[in-house]
């Protein structure tokens, strides 16, 4: 299960004054968009690190690294 989904569910169970996300639907959607972009950036960063550190130098695929940076 995706950990961000689990955290969103647990956030709904918390008392309103202890929640991480706003109750307003529009504000919630904006927060989720930011979280989604941050998660995508983290994932691409990890892919770049793996490409550079786990592959032998002669097999590093620079176009893949550039695609991840984009």
PyMOL Python script that loads the backbone (N, CA, C, O; Angstrom):
from pymol import cmd

cmd.read_pdbstr("""\
ATOM      1  N   UNK A   1       0.846  -1.186   0.000  1.00  0.00           N
ATOM      2  CA  UNK A   1       0.000   0.000   0.000  1.00  0.00           C
ATOM      3  C   UNK A   1       0.887   1.243   0.000  1.00  0.00           C
ATOM      4  O   UNK A   1       1.930   1.275   0.654  1.00  0.00           O
ATOM      5  N   UNK A   2       0.480   2.216  -0.707  1.00  0.00           N
ATOM      6  CA  UNK A   2       1.197   3.488  -0.774  1.00  0.00           C
ATOM      7  C   UNK A   2       1.162   4.184   0.584  1.00  0.00           C
ATOM      8  O   UNK A   2       0.084   4.413   1.134  1.00  0.00           O
ATOM      9  N   UNK A   3       2.312   4.515   1.120  1.00  0.00           N
ATOM     10  CA  UNK A   3       2.366   5.100   2.466  1.00  0.00           C
ATOM     11  C   UNK A   3       1.664   6.445   2.554  1.00  0.00           C
ATOM     12  O   UNK A   3       1.117   6.780   3.605  1.00  0.00           O
ATOM     13  N   UNK A   4       1.663   7.225   1.476  1.00  0.00           N
ATOM     14  CA  UNK A   4       0.972   8.523   1.536  1.00  0.00           C
ATOM     15  C   UNK A   4      -0.543   8.333   1.647  1.00  0.00           C
ATOM     16  O   UNK A   4      -1.222   9.162   2.253  1.00  0.00           O
ATOM     17  N   UNK A   5      -1.077   7.260   1.074  1.00  0.00           N
ATOM     18  CA  UNK A   5      -2.505   6.975   1.234  1.00  0.00           C
ATOM     19  C   UNK A   5      -2.825   6.595   2.670  1.00  0.00           C
ATOM     20  O   UNK A   5      -3.844   7.010   3.221  1.00  0.00           O
ATOM     21  N   UNK A   6      -1.955   5.811   3.264  1.00  0.00           N
ATOM     22  CA  UNK A   6      -2.149   5.418   4.657  1.00  0.00           C
ATOM     23  C   UNK A   6      -2.120   6.652   5.551  1.00  0.00           C
ATOM     24  O   UNK A   6      -2.965   6.805   6.433  1.00  0.00           O
ATOM     25  N   UNK A   7      -1.152   7.526   5.321  1.00  0.00           N
ATOM     26  CA  UNK A   7      -1.056   8.744   6.135  1.00  0.00           C
ATOM     27  C   UNK A   7      -2.265   9.656   5.937  1.00  0.00           C
ATOM     28  O   UNK A   7      -2.735  10.273   6.893  1.00  0.00           O
ATOM     29  N   UNK A   8      -2.763   9.747   4.728  1.00  0.00           N
ATOM     30  CA  UNK A   8      -3.966  10.563   4.484  1.00  0.00           C
ATOM     31  C   UNK A   8      -5.160  10.001   5.252  1.00  0.00           C
ATOM     32  O   UNK A   8      -5.944  10.755   5.829  1.00  0.00           O
ATOM     33  N   UNK A   9      -5.295   8.688   5.257  1.00  0.00           N
ATOM     34  CA  UNK A   9      -6.388   8.069   5.996  1.00  0.00           C
ATOM     35  C   UNK A   9      -6.250   8.328   7.489  1.00  0.00           C
ATOM     36  O   UNK A   9      -7.221   8.700   8.148  1.00  0.00           O
ATOM     37  N   UNK A  10      -5.057   8.135   8.020  1.00  0.00           N
ATOM     38  CA  UNK A  10      -4.833   8.378   9.444  1.00  0.00           C
ATOM     39  C   UNK A  10      -5.072   9.839   9.808  1.00  0.00           C
ATOM     40  O   UNK A  10      -5.543  10.147  10.903  1.00  0.00           O
ATOM     41  N   UNK A  11      -4.747  10.727   8.887  1.00  0.00           N
ATOM     42  CA  UNK A  11      -4.988  12.150   9.117  1.00  0.00           C
ATOM     43  C   UNK A  11      -6.480  12.423   9.277  1.00  0.00           C
ATOM     44  O   UNK A  11      -6.873  13.263  10.087  1.00  0.00           O
ATOM     45  N   UNK A  12      -7.307  11.724   8.517  1.00  0.00           N
ATOM     46  CA  UNK A  12      -8.760  11.889   8.635  1.00  0.00           C
ATOM     47  C   UNK A  12      -9.280  11.417   9.994  1.00  0.00           C
ATOM     48  O   UNK A  12     -10.296  11.915  10.478  1.00  0.00           O
ATOM     49  N   UNK A  13      -8.591  10.467  10.603  1.00  0.00           N
ATOM     50  CA  UNK A  13      -9.005   9.948  11.899  1.00  0.00           C
ATOM     51  C   UNK A  13      -8.594  10.860  13.052  1.00  0.00           C
ATOM     52  O   UNK A  13      -9.141  10.755  14.149  1.00  0.00           O
ATOM     53  N   UNK A  14      -7.637  11.749  12.812  1.00  0.00           N
ATOM     54  CA  UNK A  14      -7.137  12.626  13.869  1.00  0.00           C
ATOM     55  C   UNK A  14      -8.166  13.711  14.198  1.00  0.00           C
ATOM     56  O   UNK A  14      -9.049  14.022  13.398  1.00  0.00           O
ATOM     57  N   UNK A  15      -8.025  14.269  15.387  1.00  0.00           N
ATOM     58  CA  UNK A  15      -8.863  15.404  15.770  1.00  0.00           C
ATOM     59  C   UNK A  15      -8.585  16.562  14.813  1.00  0.00           C
ATOM     60  O   UNK A  15      -7.454  16.720  14.355  1.00  0.00           O
ATOM     61  N   UNK A  16      -9.601  17.375  14.502  1.00  0.00           N
ATOM     62  CA  UNK A  16      -9.412  18.456  13.523  1.00  0.00           C
ATOM     63  C   UNK A  16      -8.218  19.366  13.813  1.00  0.00           C
ATOM     64  O   UNK A  16      -7.520  19.781  12.888  1.00  0.00           O
ATOM     65  N   UNK A  17      -7.982  19.675  15.072  1.00  0.00           N
ATOM     66  CA  UNK A  17      -6.869  20.580  15.403  1.00  0.00           C
ATOM     67  C   UNK A  17      -5.495  19.912  15.284  1.00  0.00           C
ATOM     68  O   UNK A  17      -4.470  20.586  15.391  1.00  0.00           O
ATOM     69  N   UNK A  18      -5.468  18.611  15.064  1.00  0.00           N
ATOM     70  CA  UNK A  18      -4.198  17.891  14.956  1.00  0.00           C
ATOM     71  C   UNK A  18      -3.920  17.408  13.536  1.00  0.00           C
ATOM     72  O   UNK A  18      -2.896  16.770  13.292  1.00  0.00           O
ATOM     73  N   UNK A  19      -4.801  17.698  12.611  1.00  0.00           N
ATOM     74  CA  UNK A  19      -4.641  17.217  11.238  1.00  0.00           C
ATOM     75  C   UNK A  19      -3.534  17.962  10.501  1.00  0.00           C
ATOM     76  O   UNK A  19      -3.268  19.137  10.752  1.00  0.00           O
ATOM     77  N   UNK A  20      -2.906  17.248   9.595  1.00  0.00           N
ATOM     78  CA  UNK A  20      -1.857  17.834   8.771  1.00  0.00           C
ATOM     79  C   UNK A  20      -2.428  18.525   7.539  1.00  0.00           C
ATOM     80  O   UNK A  20      -1.843  19.486   7.039  1.00  0.00           O
ATOM     81  N   UNK A  21      -3.557  18.047   7.053  1.00  0.00           N
ATOM     82  CA  UNK A  21      -4.158  18.584   5.838  1.00  0.00           C
ATOM     83  C   UNK A  21      -5.435  19.348   6.160  1.00  0.00           C
ATOM     84  O   UNK A  21      -6.143  19.003   7.107  1.00  0.00           O
ATOM     85  N   UNK A  22      -5.734  20.384   5.379  1.00  0.00           N
ATOM     86  CA  UNK A  22      -6.955  21.156   5.619  1.00  0.00           C
ATOM     87  C   UNK A  22      -8.211  20.353   5.270  1.00  0.00           C
ATOM     88  O   UNK A  22      -8.161  19.422   4.466  1.00  0.00           O
ATOM     89  N   UNK A  23      -9.324  20.724   5.878  1.00  0.00           N
ATOM     90  CA  UNK A  23     -10.600  20.053   5.591  1.00  0.00           C
ATOM     91  C   UNK A  23     -11.244  20.575   4.310  1.00  0.00           C
ATOM     92  O   UNK A  23     -11.955  19.840   3.626  1.00  0.00           O
ATOM     93  N   UNK A  24     -10.997  21.835   3.987  1.00  0.00           N
ATOM     94  CA  UNK A  24     -11.557  22.434   2.775  1.00  0.00           C
ATOM     95  C   UNK A  24     -11.072  21.658   1.548  1.00  0.00           C
ATOM     96  O   UNK A  24      -9.876  21.410   1.396  1.00  0.00           O
ATOM     97  N   UNK A  25     -12.005  21.281   0.682  1.00  0.00           N
ATOM     98  CA  UNK A  25     -11.679  20.419  -0.466  1.00  0.00           C
ATOM     99  C   UNK A  25     -10.648  21.051  -1.401  1.00  0.00           C
ATOM    100  O   UNK A  25      -9.731  20.367  -1.854  1.00  0.00           O
ATOM    101  N   UNK A  26     -10.786  22.344  -1.695  1.00  0.00           N
ATOM    102  CA  UNK A  26      -9.854  23.000  -2.609  1.00  0.00           C
ATOM    103  C   UNK A  26      -8.455  23.083  -1.989  1.00  0.00           C
ATOM    104  O   UNK A  26      -7.460  22.800  -2.656  1.00  0.00           O
ATOM    105  N   UNK A  27      -8.385  23.469  -0.724  1.00  0.00           N
ATOM    106  CA  UNK A  27      -7.092  23.554  -0.044  1.00  0.00           C
ATOM    107  C   UNK A  27      -6.464  22.164   0.070  1.00  0.00           C
ATOM    108  O   UNK A  27      -5.250  22.021  -0.074  1.00  0.00           O
ATOM    109  N   UNK A  28      -7.280  21.143   0.328  1.00  0.00           N
ATOM    110  CA  UNK A  28      -6.789  19.773   0.408  1.00  0.00           C
ATOM    111  C   UNK A  28      -6.204  19.343  -0.941  1.00  0.00           C
ATOM    112  O   UNK A  28      -5.131  18.743  -0.995  1.00  0.00           O
ATOM    113  N   UNK A  29      -6.910  19.651  -2.017  1.00  0.00           N
ATOM    114  CA  UNK A  29      -6.431  19.289  -3.354  1.00  0.00           C
ATOM    115  C   UNK A  29      -5.103  19.982  -3.664  1.00  0.00           C
ATOM    116  O   UNK A  29      -4.213  19.375  -4.259  1.00  0.00           O
ATOM    117  N   UNK A  30      -4.968  21.233  -3.270  1.00  0.00           N
ATOM    118  CA  UNK A  30      -3.710  21.960  -3.492  1.00  0.00           C
ATOM    119  C   UNK A  30      -2.568  21.319  -2.712  1.00  0.00           C
ATOM    120  O   UNK A  30      -1.461  21.174  -3.230  1.00  0.00           O
ATOM    121  N   UNK A  31      -2.836  20.939  -1.474  1.00  0.00           N
ATOM    122  CA  UNK A  31      -1.816  20.263  -0.657  1.00  0.00           C
ATOM    123  C   UNK A  31      -1.430  18.928  -1.286  1.00  0.00           C
ATOM    124  O   UNK A  31      -0.248  18.590  -1.350  1.00  0.00           O
ATOM    125  N   UNK A  32      -2.408  18.179  -1.743  1.00  0.00           N
ATOM    126  CA  UNK A  32      -2.124  16.878  -2.352  1.00  0.00           C
ATOM    127  C   UNK A  32      -1.301  17.035  -3.628  1.00  0.00           C
ATOM    128  O   UNK A  32      -0.448  16.199  -3.925  1.00  0.00           O
ATOM    129  N   UNK A  33      -1.555  18.099  -4.379  1.00  0.00           N
ATOM    130  CA  UNK A  33      -0.780  18.357  -5.588  1.00  0.00           C
ATOM    131  C   UNK A  33       0.679  18.598  -5.229  1.00  0.00           C
ATOM    132  O   UNK A  33       1.575  18.056  -5.877  1.00  0.00           O
ATOM    133  N   UNK A  34       0.924  19.399  -4.211  1.00  0.00           N
ATOM    134  CA  UNK A  34       2.290  19.678  -3.776  1.00  0.00           C
ATOM    135  C   UNK A  34       2.973  18.401  -3.295  1.00  0.00           C
ATOM    136  O   UNK A  34       4.128  18.143  -3.632  1.00  0.00           O
ATOM    137  N   UNK A  35       2.256  17.608  -2.507  1.00  0.00           N
ATOM    138  CA  UNK A  35       2.815  16.346  -2.019  1.00  0.00           C
ATOM    139  C   UNK A  35       3.124  15.424  -3.200  1.00  0.00           C
ATOM    140  O   UNK A  35       4.176  14.786  -3.224  1.00  0.00           O
ATOM    141  N   UNK A  36       2.230  15.348  -4.168  1.00  0.00           N
ATOM    142  CA  UNK A  36       2.456  14.514  -5.348  1.00  0.00           C
ATOM    143  C   UNK A  36       3.685  14.935  -6.139  1.00  0.00           C
ATOM    144  O   UNK A  36       4.469  14.092  -6.574  1.00  0.00           O
ATOM    145  N   UNK A  37       3.853  16.235  -6.326  1.00  0.00           N
ATOM    146  CA  UNK A  37       5.033  16.734  -7.037  1.00  0.00           C
ATOM    147  C   UNK A  37       6.311  16.432  -6.260  1.00  0.00           C
ATOM    148  O   UNK A  37       7.327  16.063  -6.848  1.00  0.00           O
ATOM    149  N   UNK A  38       6.257  16.587  -4.948  1.00  0.00           N
ATOM    150  CA  UNK A  38       7.430  16.292  -4.115  1.00  0.00           C
ATOM    151  C   UNK A  38       7.786  14.807  -4.184  1.00  0.00           C
ATOM    152  O   UNK A  38       8.962  14.454  -4.283  1.00  0.00           O
ATOM    153  N   UNK A  39       6.777  13.939  -4.133  1.00  0.00           N
ATOM    154  CA  UNK A  39       7.029  12.501  -4.231  1.00  0.00           C
ATOM    155  C   UNK A  39       7.618  12.132  -5.590  1.00  0.00           C
ATOM    156  O   UNK A  39       8.518  11.295  -5.665  1.00  0.00           O
ATOM    157  N   UNK A  40       7.129  12.738  -6.647  1.00  0.00           N
ATOM    158  CA  UNK A  40       7.670  12.467  -7.988  1.00  0.00           C
ATOM    159  C   UNK A  40       9.122  12.934  -8.077  1.00  0.00           C
ATOM    160  O   UNK A  40       9.961  12.238  -8.650  1.00  0.00           O
ATOM    161  N   UNK A  41       9.424  14.098  -7.520  1.00  0.00           N
ATOM    162  CA  UNK A  41      10.804  14.601  -7.535  1.00  0.00           C
ATOM    163  C   UNK A  41      11.725  13.665  -6.750  1.00  0.00           C
ATOM    164  O   UNK A  41      12.848  13.392  -7.175  1.00  0.00           O
ATOM    165  N   UNK A  42      11.251  13.180  -5.619  1.00  0.00           N
ATOM    166  CA  UNK A  42      12.054  12.234  -4.820  1.00  0.00           C
ATOM    167  C   UNK A  42      12.302  10.944  -5.596  1.00  0.00           C
ATOM    168  O   UNK A  42      13.416  10.420  -5.600  1.00  0.00           O
ATOM    169  N   UNK A  43      11.277  10.442  -6.241  1.00  0.00           N
ATOM    170  CA  UNK A  43      11.404   9.191  -7.006  1.00  0.00           C
ATOM    171  C   UNK A  43      12.418   9.338  -8.141  1.00  0.00           C
ATOM    172  O   UNK A  43      13.246   8.453  -8.356  1.00  0.00           O
ATOM    173  N   UNK A  44      12.351  10.451  -8.862  1.00  0.00           N
ATOM    174  CA  UNK A  44      13.288  10.675  -9.969  1.00  0.00           C
ATOM    175  C   UNK A  44      14.711  10.842  -9.448  1.00  0.00           C
ATOM    176  O   UNK A  44      15.661  10.379 -10.081  1.00  0.00           O
ATOM    177  N   UNK A  45      14.866  11.495  -8.303  1.00  0.00           N
ATOM    178  CA  UNK A  45      16.187  11.653  -7.708  1.00  0.00           C
ATOM    179  C   UNK A  45      16.775  10.293  -7.348  1.00  0.00           C
ATOM    180  O   UNK A  45      17.957  10.040  -7.584  1.00  0.00           O
ATOM    181  N   UNK A  46      15.958   9.430  -6.781  1.00  0.00           N
ATOM    182  CA  UNK A  46      16.415   8.081  -6.434  1.00  0.00           C
ATOM    183  C   UNK A  46      16.818   7.313  -7.687  1.00  0.00           C
ATOM    184  O   UNK A  46      17.815   6.592  -7.678  1.00  0.00           O
ATOM    185  N   UNK A  47      16.050   7.462  -8.765  1.00  0.00           N
ATOM    186  CA  UNK A  47      16.396   6.770 -10.008  1.00  0.00           C
ATOM    187  C   UNK A  47      17.748   7.240 -10.547  1.00  0.00           C
ATOM    188  O   UNK A  47      18.524   6.440 -11.070  1.00  0.00           O
ATOM    189  N   UNK A  48      18.025   8.535 -10.419  1.00  0.00           N
ATOM    190  CA  UNK A  48      19.322   9.067 -10.868  1.00  0.00           C
ATOM    191  C   UNK A  48      20.441   8.497 -10.006  1.00  0.00           C
ATOM    192  O   UNK A  48      21.473   8.078 -10.529  1.00  0.00           O
ATOM    193  N   UNK A  49      20.247   8.476  -8.698  1.00  0.00           N
ATOM    194  CA  UNK A  49      21.268   7.934  -7.796  1.00  0.00           C
ATOM    195  C   UNK A  49      21.527   6.465  -8.121  1.00  0.00           C
ATOM    196  O   UNK A  49      22.681   6.048  -8.212  1.00  0.00           O
ATOM    197  N   UNK A  50      20.478   5.686  -8.296  1.00  0.00           N
ATOM    198  CA  UNK A  50      20.649   4.276  -8.638  1.00  0.00           C
ATOM    199  C   UNK A  50      21.402   4.108  -9.955  1.00  0.00           C
ATOM    200  O   UNK A  50      22.295   3.269 -10.066  1.00  0.00           O
ATOM    201  N   UNK A  51      21.037   4.907 -10.941  1.00  0.00           N
ATOM    202  CA  UNK A  51      21.682   4.801 -12.258  1.00  0.00           C
ATOM    203  C   UNK A  51      23.181   5.086 -12.132  1.00  0.00           C
ATOM    204  O   UNK A  51      24.001   4.409 -12.753  1.00  0.00           O
ATOM    205  N   UNK A  52      23.528   6.079 -11.337  1.00  0.00           N
ATOM    206  CA  UNK A  52      24.937   6.476 -11.220  1.00  0.00           C
ATOM    207  C   UNK A  52      25.741   5.583 -10.281  1.00  0.00           C
ATOM    208  O   UNK A  52      26.950   5.441 -10.462  1.00  0.00           O
ATOM    209  N   UNK A  53      25.103   4.984  -9.289  1.00  0.00           N
ATOM    210  CA  UNK A  53      25.870   4.245  -8.287  1.00  0.00           C
ATOM    211  C   UNK A  53      25.790   2.720  -8.430  1.00  0.00           C
ATOM    212  O   UNK A  53      26.701   2.016  -7.993  1.00  0.00           O
ATOM    213  N   UNK A  54      24.734   2.210  -9.025  1.00  0.00           N
ATOM    214  CA  UNK A  54      24.575   0.763  -9.110  1.00  0.00           C
ATOM    215  C   UNK A  54      24.990   0.175 -10.454  1.00  0.00           C
ATOM    216  O   UNK A  54      25.257  -1.023 -10.550  1.00  0.00           O
ATOM    217  N   UNK A  55      25.045   0.995 -11.476  1.00  0.00           N
ATOM    218  CA  UNK A  55      25.464   0.495 -12.793  1.00  0.00           C
ATOM    219  C   UNK A  55      26.961   0.713 -12.979  1.00  0.00           C
ATOM    220  O   UNK A  55      27.522   1.681 -12.465  1.00  0.00           O
ATOM    221  N   UNK A  56      27.592  -0.173 -13.700  1.00  0.00           N
ATOM    222  CA  UNK A  56      28.987   0.081 -14.070  1.00  0.00           C
ATOM    223  C   UNK A  56      29.055   1.341 -14.945  1.00  0.00           C
ATOM    224  O   UNK A  56      28.120   1.636 -15.689  1.00  0.00           O
ATOM    225  N   UNK A  57      30.153   2.071 -14.849  1.00  0.00           N
ATOM    226  CA  UNK A  57      30.281   3.340 -15.595  1.00  0.00           C
ATOM    227  C   UNK A  57      29.993   3.196 -17.080  1.00  0.00           C
ATOM    228  O   UNK A  57      29.389   4.080 -17.689  1.00  0.00           O
ATOM    229  N   UNK A  58      30.424   2.080 -17.666  1.00  0.00           N
ATOM    230  CA  UNK A  58      30.233   1.917 -19.117  1.00  0.00           C
ATOM    231  C   UNK A  58      28.780   1.632 -19.498  1.00  0.00           C
ATOM    232  O   UNK A  58      28.435   1.675 -20.679  1.00  0.00           O
ATOM    233  N   UNK A  59      27.926   1.342 -18.514  1.00  0.00           N
ATOM    234  CA  UNK A  59      26.521   1.061 -18.807  1.00  0.00           C
ATOM    235  C   UNK A  59      25.570   2.168 -18.345  1.00  0.00           C
ATOM    236  O   UNK A  59      24.355   2.049 -18.508  1.00  0.00           O
ATOM    237  N   UNK A  60      26.105   3.224 -17.780  1.00  0.00           N
ATOM    238  CA  UNK A  60      25.249   4.340 -17.368  1.00  0.00           C
ATOM    239  C   UNK A  60      24.611   4.943 -18.615  1.00  0.00           C
ATOM    240  O   UNK A  60      25.298   5.239 -19.593  1.00  0.00           O
ATOM    241  N   UNK A  61      23.322   5.119 -18.573  1.00  0.00           N
ATOM    242  CA  UNK A  61      22.568   5.619 -19.729  1.00  0.00           C
ATOM    243  C   UNK A  61      22.221   7.088 -19.492  1.00  0.00           C
ATOM    244  O   UNK A  61      21.227   7.403 -18.837  1.00  0.00           O
ATOM    245  N   UNK A  62      23.044   7.973 -20.028  1.00  0.00           N
ATOM    246  CA  UNK A  62      22.873   9.412 -19.804  1.00  0.00           C
ATOM    247  C   UNK A  62      21.516   9.939 -20.277  1.00  0.00           C
ATOM    248  O   UNK A  62      20.956  10.811 -19.614  1.00  0.00           O
ATOM    249  N   UNK A  63      20.960   9.451 -21.393  1.00  0.00           N
ATOM    250  CA  UNK A  63      19.617   9.928 -21.768  1.00  0.00           C
ATOM    251  C   UNK A  63      18.566   9.636 -20.692  1.00  0.00           C
ATOM    252  O   UNK A  63      17.640  10.425 -20.504  1.00  0.00           O
ATOM    253  N   UNK A  64      18.701   8.520 -19.993  1.00  0.00           N
ATOM    254  CA  UNK A  64      17.765   8.211 -18.907  1.00  0.00           C
ATOM    255  C   UNK A  64      17.924   9.214 -17.762  1.00  0.00           C
ATOM    256  O   UNK A  64      16.933   9.687 -17.205  1.00  0.00           O
ATOM    257  N   UNK A  65      19.160   9.534 -17.416  1.00  0.00           N
ATOM    258  CA  UNK A  65      19.423  10.509 -16.366  1.00  0.00           C
ATOM    259  C   UNK A  65      18.820  11.855 -16.745  1.00  0.00           C
ATOM    260  O   UNK A  65      18.194  12.508 -15.910  1.00  0.00           O
ATOM    261  N   UNK A  66      19.000  12.272 -17.980  1.00  0.00           N
ATOM    262  CA  UNK A  66      18.454  13.567 -18.445  1.00  0.00           C
ATOM    263  C   UNK A  66      16.926  13.541 -18.412  1.00  0.00           C
ATOM    264  O   UNK A  66      16.290  14.535 -18.062  1.00  0.00           O
ATOM    265  N   UNK A  67      16.352  12.416 -18.772  1.00  0.00           N
ATOM    266  CA  UNK A  67      14.884  12.289 -18.726  1.00  0.00           C
ATOM    267  C   UNK A  67      14.376  12.413 -17.288  1.00  0.00           C
ATOM    268  O   UNK A  67      13.363  13.068 -17.040  1.00  0.00           O
ATOM    269  N   UNK A  68      15.076  11.787 -16.346  1.00  0.00           N
ATOM    270  CA  UNK A  68      14.688  11.883 -14.949  1.00  0.00           C
ATOM    271  C   UNK A  68      14.817  13.317 -14.439  1.00  0.00           C
ATOM    272  O   UNK A  68      13.984  13.782 -13.661  1.00  0.00           O
ATOM    273  N   UNK A  69      15.856  14.007 -14.877  1.00  0.00           N
ATOM    274  CA  UNK A  69      16.033  15.411 -14.455  1.00  0.00           C
ATOM    275  C   UNK A  69      14.909  16.295 -14.998  1.00  0.00           C
ATOM    276  O   UNK A  69      14.504  17.264 -14.356  1.00  0.00           O
ATOM    277  N   UNK A  70      14.418  15.954 -16.172  1.00  0.00           N
ATOM    278  CA  UNK A  70      13.361  16.762 -16.796  1.00  0.00           C
ATOM    279  C   UNK A  70      12.076  16.684 -16.058  1.00  0.00           C
ATOM    280  O   UNK A  70      11.094  17.309 -16.460  1.00  0.00           O
TER     281      UNK A  70
END
""", "prot")
cmd.dss("prot")
cmd.show_as("cartoon", "prot")
cmd.util.cbc("prot")
cmd.orient("prot")
